[in-house]
Amino acid sequence: MKVSLVVDGVEIPLNDFTQQMIGNVSAGMAISLRGVSQNWKNLSITVERD
């Protein structure tokens, strides 16, 4: 699983553990939603603050 984190246009380096943690938590949340396949290929989450 390849995970990247970009904050205000700057890519934040992530070690393997952090990539796995963010990836697994995000995938777990998404898969629990109706209509999301267990065989997904790409998951994108964007968070904007007011």
All heavy atoms as atom14 arrays in JSON, in Angstrom:
{
  "sequence": "MKVSLVVDGVEIPLNDFTQQMIGNVSAGMAISLRGVSQNWKNLSITVERD",
  "atom14_mask": [
    [1, 1, 1, 1, 1, 1, 1, 1, 0, 0, 0, 0, 0, 0],
    [1, 1, 1, 1, 1, 1, 1, 1, 1, 0, 0, 0, 0, 0],
    [1, 1, 1, 1, 1, 1, 1, 0, 0, 0, 0, 0, 0, 0],
    [1, 1, 1, 1, 1, 1, 0, 0, 0, 0, 0, 0, 0, 0],
    [1, 1, 1, 1, 1, 1, 1, 1, 0, 0, 0, 0, 0, 0],
    [1, 1, 1, 1, 1, 1, 1, 0, 0, 0, 0, 0, 0, 0],
    [1, 1, 1, 1, 1, 1, 1, 0, 0, 0, 0, 0, 0, 0],
    [1, 1, 1, 1, 1, 1, 1, 1, 0, 0, 0, 0, 0, 0],
    [1, 1, 1, 1, 0, 0, 0, 0, 0, 0, 0, 0, 0, 0],
    [1, 1, 1, 1, 1, 1, 1, 0, 0, 0, 0, 0, 0, 0],
    [1, 1, 1, 1, 1, 1, 1, 1, 1, 0, 0, 0, 0, 0],
    [1, 1, 1, 1, 1, 1, 1, 1, 0, 0, 0, 0, 0, 0],
    [1, 1, 1, 1, 1, 1, 1, 0, 0, 0, 0, 0, 0, 0],
    [1, 1, 1, 1, 1, 1, 1, 1, 0, 0, 0, 0, 0, 0],
    [1, 1, 1, 1, 1, 1, 1, 1, 0, 0, 0, 0, 0, 0],
    [1, 1, 1, 1, 1, 1, 1, 1, 0, 0, 0, 0, 0, 0],
    [1, 1, 1, 1, 1, 1, 1, 1, 1, 1, 1, 0, 0, 0],
    [1, 1, 1, 1, 1, 1, 1, 0, 0, 0, 0, 0, 0, 0],
    [1, 1, 1, 1, 1, 1, 1, 1, 1, 0, 0, 0, 0, 0],
    [1, 1, 1, 1, 1, 1, 1, 1, 1, 0, 0, 0, 0, 0],
    [1, 1, 1, 1, 1, 1, 1, 1, 0, 0, 0, 0, 0, 0],
    [1, 1, 1, 1, 1, 1, 1, 1, 0, 0, 0, 0, 0, 0],
    [1, 1, 1, 1, 0, 0, 0, 0, 0, 0, 0, 0, 0, 0],
    [1, 1, 1, 1, 1, 1, 1, 1, 0, 0, 0, 0, 0, 0],
    [1, 1, 1, 1, 1, 1, 1, 0, 0, 0, 0, 0, 0, 0],
    [1, 1, 1, 1, 1, 1, 0, 0, 0, 0, 0, 0, 0, 0],
    [1, 1, 1, 1, 1, 0, 0, 0, 0, 0, 0, 0, 0, 0],
    [1, 1, 1, 1, 0, 0, 0, 0, 0, 0, 0, 0, 0, 0],
    [1, 1, 1, 1, 1, 1, 1, 1, 0, 0, 0, 0, 0, 0],
    [1, 1, 1, 1, 1, 0, 0, 0, 0, 0, 0, 0, 0, 0],
    [1, 1, 1, 1, 1, 1, 1, 1, 0, 0, 0, 0, 0, 0],
    [1, 1, 1, 1, 1, 1, 0, 0, 0, 0, 0, 0, 0, 0],
    [1, 1, 1, 1, 1, 1, 1, 1, 0, 0, 0, 0, 0, 0],
    [1, 1, 1, 1, 1, 1, 1, 1, 1, 1, 1, 0, 0, 0],
    [1, 1, 1, 1, 0, 0, 0, 0, 0, 0, 0, 0, 0, 0],
    [1, 1, 1, 1, 1, 1, 1, 0, 0, 0, 0, 0, 0, 0],
    [1, 1, 1, 1, 1, 1, 0, 0, 0, 0, 0, 0, 0, 0],
    [1, 1, 1, 1, 1, 1, 1, 1, 1, 0, 0, 0, 0, 0],
    [1, 1, 1, 1, 1, 1, 1, 1, 0, 0, 0, 0, 0, 0],
    [1, 1, 1, 1, 1, 1, 1, 1, 1, 1, 1, 1, 1, 1],
    [1, 1, 1, 1, 1, 1, 1, 1, 1, 0, 0, 0, 0, 0],
    [1, 1, 1, 1, 1, 1, 1, 1, 0, 0, 0, 0, 0, 0],
    [1, 1, 1, 1, 1, 1, 1, 1, 0, 0, 0, 0, 0, 0],
    [1, 1, 1, 1, 1, 1, 0, 0, 0, 0, 0, 0, 0, 0],
    [1, 1, 1, 1, 1, 1, 1, 1, 0, 0, 0, 0, 0, 0],
    [1, 1, 1, 1, 1, 1, 1, 0, 0, 0, 0, 0, 0, 0],
    [1, 1, 1, 1, 1, 1, 1, 0, 0, 0, 0, 0, 0, 0],
    [1, 1, 1, 1, 1, 1, 1, 1, 1, 0, 0, 0, 0, 0],
    [1, 1, 1, 1, 1, 1, 1, 1, 1, 1, 1, 0, 0, 0],
    [1, 1, 1, 1, 1, 1, 1, 1, 0, 0, 0, 0, 0, 0]
  ],
  "atom14_positions": [
    [[0.86, -1.17, 0.0], [0.0, 0.0, 0.0], [0.9, 1.23, 0.0], [1.81, 1.34, 0.81], [-0.9, -0.03, 1.23], [-1.93, 1.06, 1.26], [-3.06, 1.01, 2.68], [-3.69, -0.63, 2.62], [0.0, 0.0, 0.0], [0.0, 0.0, 0.0], [0.0, 0.0, 0.0], [0.0, 0.0, 0.0], [0.0, 0.0, 0.0], [0.0, 0.0, 0.0]],
    [[0.65, 2.14, -0.92], [1.41, 3.39, -1.0], [0.5, 4.52, -0.52], [-0.58, 4.71, -1.05], [1.86, 3.63, -2.45], [2.42, 5.01, -2.73], [3.82, 5.18, -2.16], [4.43, 6.49, -2.63], [4.67, 7.45, -1.6], [0.0, 0.0, 0.0], [0.0, 0.0, 0.0], [0.0, 0.0, 0.0], [0.0, 0.0, 0.0], [0.0, 0.0, 0.0]],
    [[0.93, 5.24, 0.49], [0.16, 6.35, 1.06], [1.01, 7.61, 0.98], [2.21, 7.57, 1.29], [-0.22, 6.07, 2.54], [-0.9, 7.27, 3.16], [-1.1, 4.82, 2.63], [0.0, 0.0, 0.0], [0.0, 0.0, 0.0], [0.0, 0.0, 0.0], [0.0, 0.0, 0.0], [0.0, 0.0, 0.0], [0.0, 0.0, 0.0], [0.0, 0.0, 0.0]],
    [[0.4, 8.7, 0.55], [1.11, 9.98, 0.57], [0.26, 11.01, 1.32], [-0.96, 10.93, 1.32], [1.41, 10.47, -0.85], [0.22, 10.71, -1.55], [0.0, 0.0, 0.0], [0.0, 0.0, 0.0], [0.0, 0.0, 0.0], [0.0, 0.0, 0.0], [0.0, 0.0, 0.0], [0.0, 0.0, 0.0], [0.0, 0.0, 0.0], [0.0, 0.0, 0.0]],
    [[0.94, 11.94, 1.96], [0.28, 13.01, 2.7], [0.82, 14.33, 2.17], [2.04, 14.56, 2.19], [0.58, 12.87, 4.2], [0.05, 13.99, 5.1], [-1.47, 14.05, 5.07], [0.55, 13.79, 6.52], [0.0, 0.0, 0.0], [0.0, 0.0, 0.0], [0.0, 0.0, 0.0], [0.0, 0.0, 0.0], [0.0, 0.0, 0.0], [0.0, 0.0, 0.0]],
    [[-0.08, 15.18, 1.68], [0.31, 16.49, 1.15], [-0.45, 17.54, 1.95], [-1.67, 17.51, 2.03], [-0.03, 16.6, -0.36], [0.35, 17.97, -0.87], [0.66, 15.51, -1.15], [0.0, 0.0, 0.0], [0.0, 0.0, 0.0], [0.0, 0.0, 0.0], [0.0, 0.0, 0.0], [0.0, 0.0, 0.0], [0.0, 0.0, 0.0], [0.0, 0.0, 0.0]],
    [[0.29, 18.45, 2.57], [-0.3, 19.52, 3.38], [0.08, 20.85, 2.76], [1.27, 21.17, 2.64], [0.17, 19.44, 4.85], [-0.42, 20.58, 5.66], [-0.18, 18.1, 5.46], [0.0, 0.0, 0.0], [0.0, 0.0, 0.0], [0.0, 0.0, 0.0], [0.0, 0.0, 0.0], [0.0, 0.0, 0.0], [0.0, 0.0, 0.0], [0.0, 0.0, 0.0]],
    [[-0.92, 21.61, 2.33], [-0.71, 22.92, 1.7], [0.31, 22.83, 0.56], [1.18, 23.68, 0.41], [-0.29, 23.97, 2.72], [-1.4, 24.32, 3.7], [-2.59, 24.14, 3.35], [-1.11, 24.78, 4.81], [0.0, 0.0, 0.0], [0.0, 0.0, 0.0], [0.0, 0.0, 0.0], [0.0, 0.0, 0.0], [0.0, 0.0, 0.0], [0.0, 0.0, 0.0]],
    [[0.2, 21.75, -0.24], [1.06, 21.59, -1.39], [2.43, 20.98, -1.12], [3.21, 20.78, -2.03], [0.0, 0.0, 0.0], [0.0, 0.0, 0.0], [0.0, 0.0, 0.0], [0.0, 0.0, 0.0], [0.0, 0.0, 0.0], [0.0, 0.0, 0.0], [0.0, 0.0, 0.0], [0.0, 0.0, 0.0], [0.0, 0.0, 0.0], [0.0, 0.0, 0.0]],
    [[2.73, 20.69, 0.14], [4.02, 20.13, 0.51], [3.83, 18.65, 0.87], [3.05, 18.33, 1.78], [4.65, 20.87, 1.71], [5.96, 20.23, 2.14], [4.84, 22.35, 1.38], [0.0, 0.0, 0.0], [0.0, 0.0, 0.0], [0.0, 0.0, 0.0], [0.0, 0.0, 0.0], [0.0, 0.0, 0.0], [0.0, 0.0, 0.0], [0.0, 0.0, 0.0]],
    [[4.53, 17.76, 0.16], [4.43, 16.33, 0.48], [5.23, 16.04, 1.75], [6.4, 16.4, 1.86], [4.93, 15.46, -0.67], [4.71, 14.0, -0.38], [4.85, 13.1, -1.59], [5.06, 13.61, -2.7], [4.76, 11.88, -1.4], [0.0, 0.0, 0.0], [0.0, 0.0, 0.0], [0.0, 0.0, 0.0], [0.0, 0.0, 0.0], [0.0, 0.0, 0.0]],
    [[4.56, 15.4, 2.71], [5.17, 15.07, 3.99], [5.71, 13.65, 3.9], [4.97, 12.72, 3.57], [4.13, 15.16, 5.13], [3.42, 16.52, 5.11], [4.78, 14.86, 6.47], [4.3, 17.72, 5.24], [0.0, 0.0, 0.0], [0.0, 0.0, 0.0], [0.0, 0.0, 0.0], [0.0, 0.0, 0.0], [0.0, 0.0, 0.0], [0.0, 0.0, 0.0]],
    [[7.0, 13.44, 4.16], [7.56, 12.09, 4.09], [6.97, 11.19, 5.19], [6.82, 11.63, 6.33], [9.06, 12.28, 4.31], [9.28, 13.71, 4.6], [7.99, 14.44, 4.5], [0.0, 0.0, 0.0], [0.0, 0.0, 0.0], [0.0, 0.0, 0.0], [0.0, 0.0, 0.0], [0.0, 0.0, 0.0], [0.0, 0.0, 0.0], [0.0, 0.0, 0.0]],
    [[6.62, 9.98, 4.8], [6.05, 9.02, 5.74], [6.88, 7.74, 5.74], [7.2, 7.22, 4.67], [4.61, 8.67, 5.35], [3.61, 9.83, 5.24], [2.29, 9.33, 4.69], [3.42, 10.5, 6.58], [0.0, 0.0, 0.0], [0.0, 0.0, 0.0], [0.0, 0.0, 0.0], [0.0, 0.0, 0.0], [0.0, 0.0, 0.0], [0.0, 0.0, 0.0]],
    [[7.19, 7.22, 6.92], [7.89, 5.93, 6.98], [6.89, 4.8, 6.75], [5.68, 5.02, 6.66], [8.67, 5.77, 8.29], [7.77, 5.75, 9.51], [6.6, 5.39, 9.44], [8.31, 6.13, 10.65], [0.0, 0.0, 0.0], [0.0, 0.0, 0.0], [0.0, 0.0, 0.0], [0.0, 0.0, 0.0], [0.0, 0.0, 0.0], [0.0, 0.0, 0.0]],
    [[7.38, 3.57, 6.64], [6.51, 2.43, 6.34], [5.41, 2.25, 7.37], [4.26, 1.98, 7.02], [7.34, 1.15, 6.23], [8.2, 1.12, 4.98], [7.91, 1.87, 4.03], [9.17, 0.33, 4.96], [0.0, 0.0, 0.0], [0.0, 0.0, 0.0], [0.0, 0.0, 0.0], [0.0, 0.0, 0.0], [0.0, 0.0, 0.0], [0.0, 0.0, 0.0]],
    [[5.74, 2.38, 8.65], [4.75, 2.21, 9.71], [3.62, 3.23, 9.57], [2.44, 2.88, 9.66], [5.39, 2.33, 11.09], [4.38, 2.34, 12.2], [3.77, 1.15, 12.61], [4.02, 3.53, 12.82], [2.82, 1.17, 13.63], [3.07, 3.54, 13.84], [2.47, 2.35, 14.25], [0.0, 0.0, 0.0], [0.0, 0.0, 0.0], [0.0, 0.0, 0.0]],
    [[3.97, 4.49, 9.36], [2.97, 5.54, 9.24], [2.1, 5.34, 8.0], [0.88, 5.53, 8.05], [3.63, 6.93, 9.21], [4.49, 7.05, 10.35], [2.61, 8.04, 9.24], [0.0, 0.0, 0.0], [0.0, 0.0, 0.0], [0.0, 0.0, 0.0], [0.0, 0.0, 0.0], [0.0, 0.0, 0.0], [0.0, 0.0, 0.0], [0.0, 0.0, 0.0]],
    [[2.7, 4.91, 6.89], [1.92, 4.62, 5.68], [0.92, 3.51, 5.95], [-0.25, 3.61, 5.57], [2.84, 4.21, 4.53], [3.59, 5.36, 3.92], [4.34, 4.92, 2.67], [3.77, 4.26, 1.82], [5.59, 5.3, 2.57], [0.0, 0.0, 0.0], [0.0, 0.0, 0.0], [0.0, 0.0, 0.0], [0.0, 0.0, 0.0], [0.0, 0.0, 0.0]],
    [[1.37, 2.44, 6.62], [0.48, 1.33, 6.93], [-0.65, 1.78, 7.86], [-1.81, 1.4, 7.67], [1.24, 0.17, 7.57], [2.09, -0.59, 6.61], [1.28, -1.48, 5.67], [0.06, -1.42, 5.63], [1.96, -2.29, 4.92], [0.0, 0.0, 0.0], [0.0, 0.0, 0.0], [0.0, 0.0, 0.0], [0.0, 0.0, 0.0], [0.0, 0.0, 0.0]],
    [[-0.33, 2.57, 8.87], [-1.33, 3.01, 9.83], [-2.39, 3.87, 9.15], [-3.59, 3.61, 9.28], [-0.66, 3.8, 10.96], [-1.64, 4.26, 12.02], [-0.87, 5.22, 13.34], [-0.3, 6.65, 12.45], [0.0, 0.0, 0.0], [0.0, 0.0, 0.0], [0.0, 0.0, 0.0], [0.0, 0.0, 0.0], [0.0, 0.0, 0.0], [0.0, 0.0, 0.0]],
    [[-1.97, 4.88, 8.41], [-2.93, 5.76, 7.72], [-3.72, 4.97, 6.68], [-4.95, 5.11, 6.57], [-2.2, 6.95, 7.06], [-1.62, 7.87, 8.14], [-3.15, 7.72, 6.15], [-0.71, 8.96, 7.61], [0.0, 0.0, 0.0], [0.0, 0.0, 0.0], [0.0, 0.0, 0.0], [0.0, 0.0, 0.0], [0.0, 0.0, 0.0], [0.0, 0.0, 0.0]],
    [[-3.05, 4.11, 5.92], [-3.72, 3.33, 4.9], [-4.75, 2.37, 5.46], [-5.88, 2.3, 4.97], [0.0, 0.0, 0.0], [0.0, 0.0, 0.0], [0.0, 0.0, 0.0], [0.0, 0.0, 0.0], [0.0, 0.0, 0.0], [0.0, 0.0, 0.0], [0.0, 0.0, 0.0], [0.0, 0.0, 0.0], [0.0, 0.0, 0.0], [0.0, 0.0, 0.0]],
    [[-4.39, 1.64, 6.5], [-5.31, 0.67, 7.08], [-6.51, 1.33, 7.75], [-7.64, 0.86, 7.62], [-4.59, -0.23, 8.08], [-3.65, -1.2, 7.4], [-3.82, -1.55, 6.24], [-2.62, -1.63, 8.12], [0.0, 0.0, 0.0], [0.0, 0.0, 0.0], [0.0, 0.0, 0.0], [0.0, 0.0, 0.0], [0.0, 0.0, 0.0], [0.0, 0.0, 0.0]],
    [[-6.3, 2.43, 8.46], [-7.41, 3.14, 9.1], [-8.35, 3.71, 8.04], [-9.58, 3.56, 8.13], [-6.89, 4.26, 10.04], [-8.01, 5.17, 10.48], [-6.2, 3.65, 11.24], [0.0, 0.0, 0.0], [0.0, 0.0, 0.0], [0.0, 0.0, 0.0], [0.0, 0.0, 0.0], [0.0, 0.0, 0.0], [0.0, 0.0, 0.0], [0.0, 0.0, 0.0]],
    [[-7.8, 4.34, 7.01], [-8.62, 4.92, 5.94], [-9.39, 3.85, 5.19], [-10.58, 4.0, 4.92], [-7.74, 5.71, 4.96], [-7.07, 6.75, 5.63], [0.0, 0.0, 0.0], [0.0, 0.0, 0.0], [0.0, 0.0, 0.0], [0.0, 0.0, 0.0], [0.0, 0.0, 0.0], [0.0, 0.0, 0.0], [0.0, 0.0, 0.0], [0.0, 0.0, 0.0]],
    [[-8.72, 2.76, 4.85], [-9.38, 1.66, 4.14], [-10.48, 1.05, 4.99], [-11.58, 0.75, 4.5], [-8.37, 0.61, 3.74], [0.0, 0.0, 0.0], [0.0, 0.0, 0.0], [0.0, 0.0, 0.0], [0.0, 0.0, 0.0], [0.0, 0.0, 0.0], [0.0, 0.0, 0.0], [0.0, 0.0, 0.0], [0.0, 0.0, 0.0], [0.0, 0.0, 0.0]],
    [[-10.22, 0.84, 6.27], [-11.22, 0.28, 7.17], [-12.46, 1.14, 7.26], [-13.59, 0.62, 7.25], [0.0, 0.0, 0.0], [0.0, 0.0, 0.0], [0.0, 0.0, 0.0], [0.0, 0.0, 0.0], [0.0, 0.0, 0.0], [0.0, 0.0, 0.0], [0.0, 0.0, 0.0], [0.0, 0.0, 0.0], [0.0, 0.0, 0.0], [0.0, 0.0, 0.0]],
    [[-12.28, 2.45, 7.34], [-13.43, 3.35, 7.4], [-14.21, 3.29, 6.09], [-15.45, 3.25, 6.1], [-12.99, 4.79, 7.69], [-12.49, 4.99, 9.1], [-12.17, 6.73, 9.51], [-10.95, 7.19, 8.31], [0.0, 0.0, 0.0], [0.0, 0.0, 0.0], [0.0, 0.0, 0.0], [0.0, 0.0, 0.0], [0.0, 0.0, 0.0], [0.0, 0.0, 0.0]],
    [[-13.52, 3.32, 4.97], [-14.18, 3.33, 3.67], [-14.93, 2.03, 3.41], [-16.09, 2.04, 2.97], [-13.17, 3.6, 2.56], [0.0, 0.0, 0.0], [0.0, 0.0, 0.0], [0.0, 0.0, 0.0], [0.0, 0.0, 0.0], [0.0, 0.0, 0.0], [0.0, 0.0, 0.0], [0.0, 0.0, 0.0], [0.0, 0.0, 0.0], [0.0, 0.0, 0.0]],
    [[-14.3, 0.9, 3.68], [-14.91, -0.4, 3.4], [-16.18, -0.61, 4.23], [-17.09, -1.3, 3.8], [-13.89, -1.54, 3.62], [-12.83, -1.5, 2.51], [-14.55, -2.89, 3.66], [-11.66, -2.42, 2.74], [0.0, 0.0, 0.0], [0.0, 0.0, 0.0], [0.0, 0.0, 0.0], [0.0, 0.0, 0.0], [0.0, 0.0, 0.0], [0.0, 0.0, 0.0]],
    [[-16.25, 0.02, 5.4], [-17.44, -0.15, 6.23], [-18.65, 0.59, 5.67], [-19.77, 0.37, 6.13], [-17.15, 0.32, 7.67], [-17.0, 1.73, 7.71], [0.0, 0.0, 0.0], [0.0, 0.0, 0.0], [0.0, 0.0, 0.0], [0.0, 0.0, 0.0], [0.0, 0.0, 0.0], [0.0, 0.0, 0.0], [0.0, 0.0, 0.0], [0.0, 0.0, 0.0]],
    [[-18.44, 1.44, 4.67], [-19.54, 2.19, 4.07], [-20.22, 1.38, 2.98], [-19.56, 0.67, 2.22], [-19.04, 3.51, 3.49], [-18.4, 4.47, 4.49], [-17.78, 5.65, 3.76], [-19.42, 4.92, 5.52], [0.0, 0.0, 0.0], [0.0, 0.0, 0.0], [0.0, 0.0, 0.0], [0.0, 0.0, 0.0], [0.0, 0.0, 0.0], [0.0, 0.0, 0.0]],
    [[-21.53, 1.51, 2.9], [-22.3, 0.81, 1.88], [-21.86, 1.29, 0.49], [-21.68, 2.48, 0.27], [-23.78, 1.09, 2.07], [-24.67, 0.32, 1.13], [-26.1, 0.55, 1.44], [-26.3, 0.24, 2.86], [-27.44, 0.36, 3.52], [-28.49, 0.81, 2.89], [-27.52, 0.06, 4.79], [0.0, 0.0, 0.0], [0.0, 0.0, 0.0], [0.0, 0.0, 0.0]],
    [[-21.66, 0.36, -0.42], [-21.31, 0.7, -1.79], [-19.83, 0.71, -2.08], [-19.42, 0.87, -3.23], [0.0, 0.0, 0.0], [0.0, 0.0, 0.0], [0.0, 0.0, 0.0], [0.0, 0.0, 0.0], [0.0, 0.0, 0.0], [0.0, 0.0, 0.0], [0.0, 0.0, 0.0], [0.0, 0.0, 0.0], [0.0, 0.0, 0.0], [0.0, 0.0, 0.0]],
    [[-18.98, 0.54, -1.07], [-17.53, 0.51, -1.3], [-17.08, -0.95, -1.39], [-17.31, -1.74, -0.48], [-16.76, 1.22, -0.16], [-15.26, 1.12, -0.38], [-17.19, 2.68, -0.06], [0.0, 0.0, 0.0], [0.0, 0.0, 0.0], [0.0, 0.0, 0.0], [0.0, 0.0, 0.0], [0.0, 0.0, 0.0], [0.0, 0.0, 0.0], [0.0, 0.0, 0.0]],
    [[-16.46, -1.29, -2.5], [-16.01, -2.66, -2.74], [-14.77, -2.99, -1.91], [-13.91, -2.13, -1.69], [-15.68, -2.82, -4.23], [-15.02, -4.04, -4.47], [0.0, 0.0, 0.0], [0.0, 0.0, 0.0], [0.0, 0.0, 0.0], [0.0, 0.0, 0.0], [0.0, 0.0, 0.0], [0.0, 0.0, 0.0], [0.0, 0.0, 0.0], [0.0, 0.0, 0.0]],
    [[-14.68, -4.24, -1.5], [-13.48, -4.71, -0.81], [-12.29, -4.71, -1.74], [-11.15, -4.73, -1.29], [-13.71, -6.13, -0.29], [-14.8, -6.23, 0.75], [-14.26, -6.33, 2.16], [-13.06, -6.47, 2.36], [-15.14, -6.25, 3.13], [0.0, 0.0, 0.0], [0.0, 0.0, 0.0], [0.0, 0.0, 0.0], [0.0, 0.0, 0.0], [0.0, 0.0, 0.0]],
    [[-12.53, -4.67, -3.05], [-11.46, -4.72, -4.06], [-11.13, -3.35, -4.63], [-10.74, -3.24, -5.78], [-11.86, -5.67, -5.19], [-12.06, -7.08, -4.71], [-11.3, -7.55, -3.87], [-13.07, -7.75, -5.2], [0.0, 0.0, 0.0], [0.0, 0.0, 0.0], [0.0, 0.0, 0.0], [0.0, 0.0, 0.0], [0.0, 0.0, 0.0], [0.0, 0.0, 0.0]],
    [[-11.27, -2.29, -3.84], [-10.99, -0.93, -4.32], [-9.52, -0.84, -4.75], [-8.66, -1.58, -4.27], [-11.33, 0.1, -3.25], [-10.58, -0.07, -1.97], [-10.92, -0.83, -0.9], [-9.31, 0.5, -1.65], [-9.95, -0.78, 0.08], [-8.94, 0.05, -0.36], [-8.44, 1.34, -2.31], [-7.77, 0.42, 0.27], [-7.27, 1.71, -1.68], [-6.95, 1.25, -0.41]],
    [[-9.26, 0.1, -5.65], [-7.89, 0.3, -6.17], [-7.28, 1.61, -5.7], [-6.08, 1.71, -5.5], [-7.89, 0.29, -7.7], [-8.39, -1.0, -8.3], [-7.32, -2.05, -8.22], [-7.81, -3.3, -8.93], [-7.42, -4.51, -8.31], [0.0, 0.0, 0.0], [0.0, 0.0, 0.0], [0.0, 0.0, 0.0], [0.0, 0.0, 0.0], [0.0, 0.0, 0.0]],
    [[-8.1, 2.66, -5.57], [-7.6, 3.98, -5.22], [-8.58, 4.64, -4.26], [-9.78, 4.66, -4.52], [-7.46, 4.82, -6.49], [-6.78, 6.14, -6.25], [-7.0, 6.78, -5.24], [-5.98, 6.57, -7.2], [0.0, 0.0, 0.0], [0.0, 0.0, 0.0], [0.0, 0.0, 0.0], [0.0, 0.0, 0.0], [0.0, 0.0, 0.0], [0.0, 0.0, 0.0]],
    [[-8.09, 5.18, -3.17], [-8.9, 5.85, -2.17], [-8.32, 7.24, -1.96], [-7.13, 7.37, -1.68], [-8.88, 5.05, -0.85], [-9.5, 5.68, 0.39], [-10.99, 5.87, 0.18], [-9.23, 4.81, 1.58], [0.0, 0.0, 0.0], [0.0, 0.0, 0.0], [0.0, 0.0, 0.0], [0.0, 0.0, 0.0], [0.0, 0.0, 0.0], [0.0, 0.0, 0.0]],
    [[-9.14, 8.26, -2.13], [-8.66, 9.63, -2.0], [-9.5, 10.36, -0.96], [-10.73, 10.37, -1.06], [-8.75, 10.33, -3.35], [-8.33, 11.67, -3.23], [0.0, 0.0, 0.0], [0.0, 0.0, 0.0], [0.0, 0.0, 0.0], [0.0, 0.0, 0.0], [0.0, 0.0, 0.0], [0.0, 0.0, 0.0], [0.0, 0.0, 0.0], [0.0, 0.0, 0.0]],
    [[-8.85, 10.96, 0.02], [-9.53, 11.75, 1.05], [-8.91, 13.13, 1.05], [-7.69, 13.28, 1.14], [-9.38, 11.1, 2.43], [-10.0, 9.71, 2.45], [-10.0, 12.0, 3.51], [-9.75, 8.94, 3.73], [0.0, 0.0, 0.0], [0.0, 0.0, 0.0], [0.0, 0.0, 0.0], [0.0, 0.0, 0.0], [0.0, 0.0, 0.0], [0.0, 0.0, 0.0]],
    [[-9.74, 14.15, 0.96], [-9.29, 15.53, 1.04], [-9.96, 16.2, 2.23], [-11.16, 16.11, 2.38], [-9.64, 16.3, -0.26], [-9.05, 15.63, -1.36], [-9.16, 17.73, -0.19], [0.0, 0.0, 0.0], [0.0, 0.0, 0.0], [0.0, 0.0, 0.0], [0.0, 0.0, 0.0], [0.0, 0.0, 0.0], [0.0, 0.0, 0.0], [0.0, 0.0, 0.0]],
    [[-9.17, 16.84, 3.06], [-9.7, 17.55, 4.23], [-9.32, 19.02, 4.08], [-8.15, 19.34, 3.91], [-9.11, 16.98, 5.53], [-9.65, 17.73, 6.73], [-9.4, 15.49, 5.65], [0.0, 0.0, 0.0], [0.0, 0.0, 0.0], [0.0, 0.0, 0.0], [0.0, 0.0, 0.0], [0.0, 0.0, 0.0], [0.0, 0.0, 0.0], [0.0, 0.0, 0.0]],
    [[-10.32, 19.89, 4.12], [-10.07, 21.33, 4.07], [-10.6, 21.98, 5.33], [-11.68, 21.63, 5.81], [-10.77, 21.94, 2.85], [-10.2, 21.47, 1.54], [-10.86, 22.13, 0.34], [-11.48, 23.2, 0.5], [-10.74, 21.56, -0.75], [0.0, 0.0, 0.0], [0.0, 0.0, 0.0], [0.0, 0.0, 0.0], [0.0, 0.0, 0.0], [0.0, 0.0, 0.0]],
    [[-9.84, 22.88, 5.85], [-10.25, 23.59, 7.05], [-10.7, 24.99, 6.67], [-10.09, 25.64, 5.84], [-9.08, 23.65, 8.03], [-9.49, 24.11, 9.37], [-8.56, 23.81, 10.49], [-7.14, 23.86, 10.21], [-6.22, 23.82, 11.14], [-6.57, 23.75, 12.41], [-4.95, 23.85, 10.84], [0.0, 0.0, 0.0], [0.0, 0.0, 0.0], [0.0, 0.0, 0.0]],
    [[-11.79, 25.45, 7.3], [-12.3, 26.8, 7.02], [-11.38, 27.87, 7.54], [-10.69, 27.77, 8.47], [-13.7, 27.0, 7.64], [-14.73, 26.13, 6.96], [-14.51, 25.76, 5.8], [-15.72, 25.82, 7.61], [0.0, 0.0, 0.0], [0.0, 0.0, 0.0], [0.0, 0.0, 0.0], [0.0, 0.0, 0.0], [0.0, 0.0, 0.0], [0.0, 0.0, 0.0]]
  ]
}
